[in-house]
Amino acid sequence: VLKQRTREFIGTGALLAGDLLFQCLAFYLTYRIRVDLIPLVFSEVPNFKLKVAQYWWILPIWVGILVYEGGYTKRLTYWDEVKTLWKVSFFSAVATVFVLFVRKKAPLFSRTMILVMPLVALGLWPLWRTWLKKFLYRVDLLKRKVLIAGAGEKARRVLKAIRQEPNLGYEVVGFVSDEKTGPRWIEGLKVYKFLDRIDRYLCRCRISNVIIALEGKKEKDIAPIINRVHHRANSVLYVPEISGISVLCTELKHFFSEQSLALEIKNNLESPFNYALKRTMDYLGAILLLPFVLPIMLLIAIAIKLTSPGPVIYSHERLGKGNKRFRCLKFRTMYLDADERLKELLERDPEARAEWEKHWKLKNDPRVTPVGRFLRKTSLDELPQIFNVLKGQMSLVGPRPYLPREEENMGHYKGIILSVPPGVTGLWQVSGRSNTTYRDRLEMDSWYVRNWTPWLDVVILI
């Protein structure tokens, strides 16, 4: 049986070989695009003969930048890895152009290939690497066994988080707890007793990674536990006694003189530069989407007109940034007598009334037309809001636009949510929608504002 370090070494080598193979395949695909496809579209582009030997040095650039970004040492979630690969693709193209400029060899190379290859990598590299990692985890080469110190609610949340992020490659093998009356098993995993024996369990189970997720411990008691396992484990993850704060906008600061750590929590959207960047992304995105969206909107308008009487576009008042009211545009998805239909249903159906009072919506809403039901299910009813974005009233991504009557139900979330323009789409829309409660939606919208980054908007849009 191979040791853990040997398996990881072999797995890392296989991952490196896989990345080199992908770069070769991406290079070949780029070459075929340049030689076979581009001349068909742009007849003025001349053909050229490929000399592979001229391009060999591009591969070390790509892999070298990936090594620098921690592509073989860091354990990243799927979207963090996508971000890293996209960054590597961009800077590899920049580095390639720079080398050509310095060597004054640019005329001998296809500039189209140098620019197209990163575009190919943007779409295919994350898929390739995800598949390769899944294979390596399955054959137990890159997988890391993890022991969780703790058996309370925090430890259970850590287990759930790890299982929801298979790209990390962690396999939880058990828990260690000081609670004498606690559970012996948690979701099929054994709970070992006596925290002071944790180093023995690490040796017995051949585990080199520990997650500290203890509850009710004082700060002075945590450090000895971490130091005790640190010299026996390759890595120790510590989950602090705090939740509900910004995660994506948090940085760790070191105070070496006092041997202390501090979390710096940034409010990204309070920065004028970041807010201007977000608005620029909104305007550019809306302008680029408009030519593709307009034909679809025309077809939807015809379908609405043919199936039910009334206007195509419906505008209603919503709460905007700073609690300013604006008219939010949507395709009409309801009958003209929608209010009467709702009133009649709520009067005769107690279950529907309870559902309405709890969620402010109904699963089987009698007010919605057949076409409207399809539009809502696919979110196509929100396409006209692209004009709200161009007017500066909404963002492409943001909290959902709330009704004025919901203001009193927003509680302490109101100030956070209304500090930014509402979005055409958002975290709530991509996180289950009808399966979430009203409070869940408020929490997700406020979480989005506290954790905003440009990359978060990209992830939600994708």
Residue pairs with C-beta under 8 A, 6 or more apart in sequence:
2 10
3 206
4 144
4 145
4 206
4 208
5 208
7 140
7 141
7 142
7 143
8 141
8 142
8 144
10 141
11 136
11 141
11 142
12 72
12 142
14 132
14 136
14 141
15 72
15 129
15 132
15 133
15 136
15 142
16 63
16 72
18 128
18 129
18 132
19 62
19 63
19 66
19 71
19 129
20 59
20 63
22 121
22 124
22 125
22 128
22 129
23 58
23 59
23 62
23 63
24 59
26 117
26 120
26 121
26 124
26 125
27 55
27 58
27 113
27 117
29 120
30 113
30 116
30 117
30 120
31 50
31 113
33 116
33 120
34 48
34 110
34 112
34 113
34 116
35 47
35 48
35 50
38 45
38 112
39 45
39 47
45 112
48 110
50 110
54 108
54 109
55 109
57 99
58 92
58 96
58 117
61 92
61 95
61 96
61 99
62 88
62 89
62 92
65 88
65 91
65 92
65 95
66 72
66 84
66 85
66 88
69 84
69 87
69 88
70 76
70 84
71 84
71 85
71 88
75 144
75 168
75 169
75 170
76 84
76 167
76 168
77 165
77 167
77 168
78 126
78 130
78 165
78 167
79 455
79 459
81 126
81 129
81 130
81 167
82 126
83 455
85 121
85 122
85 125
85 126
85 129
86 122
89 118
89 121
89 122
89 125
90 118
92 118
93 114
93 115
93 117
93 118
96 114
97 114
100 106
100 109
100 114
130 167
133 142
133 167
133 169
134 166
136 142
136 143
137 143
137 166
137 169
142 169
143 169
143 170
143 171
144 169
144 170
144 171
144 208
144 209
145 171
145 173
145 205
145 206
145 207
145 208
145 209
146 162
146 170
146 171
146 172
146 173
146 207
146 209
146 210
146 211
147 172
147 173
147 174
147 175
147 176
147 198
147 201
147 202
147 205
147 207
147 209
147 210
147 211
148 155
148 158
148 159
148 172
148 174
148 175
148 176
148 210
148 211
148 213
149 155
149 175
149 176
149 195
149 198
149 210
149 211
149 212
149 213
149 214
149 225
149 229
150 158
150 175
150 176
150 177
150 212
150 213
150 214
150 215
151 175
151 176
151 177
151 179
151 182
151 183
151 186
151 191
152 177
152 179
152 213
152 214
152 215
152 216
153 215
154 213
154 214
154 215
154 239
154 241
155 175
155 186
155 213
155 215
156 186
156 187
157 213
158 211
158 213
158 239
159 172
159 186
159 187
159 189
162 168
162 170
162 172
163 172
170 209
172 189
173 189
173 205
173 207
174 189
174 190
174 191
174 192
174 201
174 205
175 186
175 189
175 190
175 191
175 192
176 191
176 192
176 193
176 194
176 195
176 197
176 198
176 201
177 191
177 192
177 193
177 195
178 193
178 194
178 195
180 193
182 191
183 191
184 190
184 191
185 191
192 198
192 201
195 214
195 225
198 210
198 225
198 228
198 229
199 228
199 229
199 232
201 207
202 208
202 210
202 229
202 232
202 233
203 232
207 233
208 233
208 234
208 235
209 233
209 234
209 235
209 236
209 237
210 229
210 233
210 235
210 236
210 237
211 236
211 237
211 238
211 239
212 222
212 225
212 226
212 236
212 237
212 238
212 239
213 239
214 222
214 225
215 241
217 225
222 238
226 236
226 238
229 236
230 236
245 265
245 450
246 265
246 266
246 267
246 450
246 451
247 451
248 451
248 452
248 453
248 456
249 265
249 266
249 267
249 268
249 450
249 451
249 452
249 453
250 263
250 264
250 265
250 266
251 263
251 264
251 266
252 261
252 262
252 263
252 264
253 261
253 262
253 263
253 264
254 260
254 261
255 261
255 262
267 450
268 274
268 452
268 453
269 275
269 278
269 419
269 420
269 449
269 452
274 452
274 454
277 454
278 395
278 452
278 454
278 457
279 392
279 395
281 396
281 454
281 457
282 389
282 394
282 395
282 396
283 389
283 390
285 389
285 396
285 461
286 386
286 389
286 390
286 396
287 390
289 386
290 386
293 383
293 386
296 380
296 383
297 331
297 383
297 384
300 331
300 375
300 380
300 383
301 312
301 331
303 371
304 312
304 331
304 332
304 369
304 371
304 372
305 312
307 369
307 370
307 371
308 332
308 335
308 336
308 369
308 371
309 336
310 332
310 335
310 336
311 332
312 331
312 332
313 329
313 330
313 331
313 332
313 384
314 329
314 330
314 331
314 332
314 333
314 334
315 327
315 328
315 329
315 330
316 327
316 328
316 330
316 403
317 325
317 326
317 327
317 328
317 403
317 404
318 325
318 326
318 327
318 328
318 401
318 402
318 403
318 404
318 422
319 325
319 401
319 402
319 403
319 404
319 406
319 407
319 418
319 422
320 326
320 393
320 394
320 401
320 418
320 421
320 422
321 418
321 419
321 420
321 421
321 422
322 418
322 419
323 407
323 418
325 404
326 388
326 393
328 385
328 388
328 393
328 394
328 401
328 422
329 384
329 385
329 387
329 388
330 381
330 382
330 384
330 385
331 372
331 375
331 380
331 381
331 382
331 383
331 384
332 372
333 368
333 369
333 371
333 372
333 373
333 375
333 376
333 381
334 367
334 368
334 369
334 372
335 341
335 367
335 368
335 369
338 367
339 367
341 366
341 367
342 356
342 365
342 366
342 367
345 352
345 362
345 366
346 352
346 353
346 356
347 353
352 362
355 361
355 362
355 363
356 362
358 437
358 438
359 437
359 438
360 403
360 406
360 438
361 434
363 434
368 376
372 381
374 380
375 381
379 425
379 429
382 424
382 425
385 394
385 424
386 424
388 394
388 424
389 395
389 396
389 424
392 421
393 421
394 401
394 421
394 422
394 423
394 424
395 420
395 421
395 422
395 423
395 424
396 423
396 424
396 425
396 457
396 461
397 423
397 424
397 425
397 426
397 448
397 456
397 457
397 460
397 461
398 420
398 421
398 422
398 423
398 424
398 426
398 448
399 417
399 420
399 422
399 423
399 426
399 428
399 445
399 446
399 448
399 449
400 422
400 423
400 426
400 428
400 429
400 441
400 445
401 422
401 423
402 410
402 417
402 422
407 414
409 438
410 417
410 442
411 442
413 442
413 443
413 445
413 446
416 446
416 449
416 450
417 442
417 445
417 446
417 449
419 449
420 449
420 452
425 460
425 461
426 444
426 445
426 448
426 460
427 444
427 445
427 447
427 448
427 460
428 436
428 440
428 441
428 444
428 445
430 460
431 444
436 444
448 456
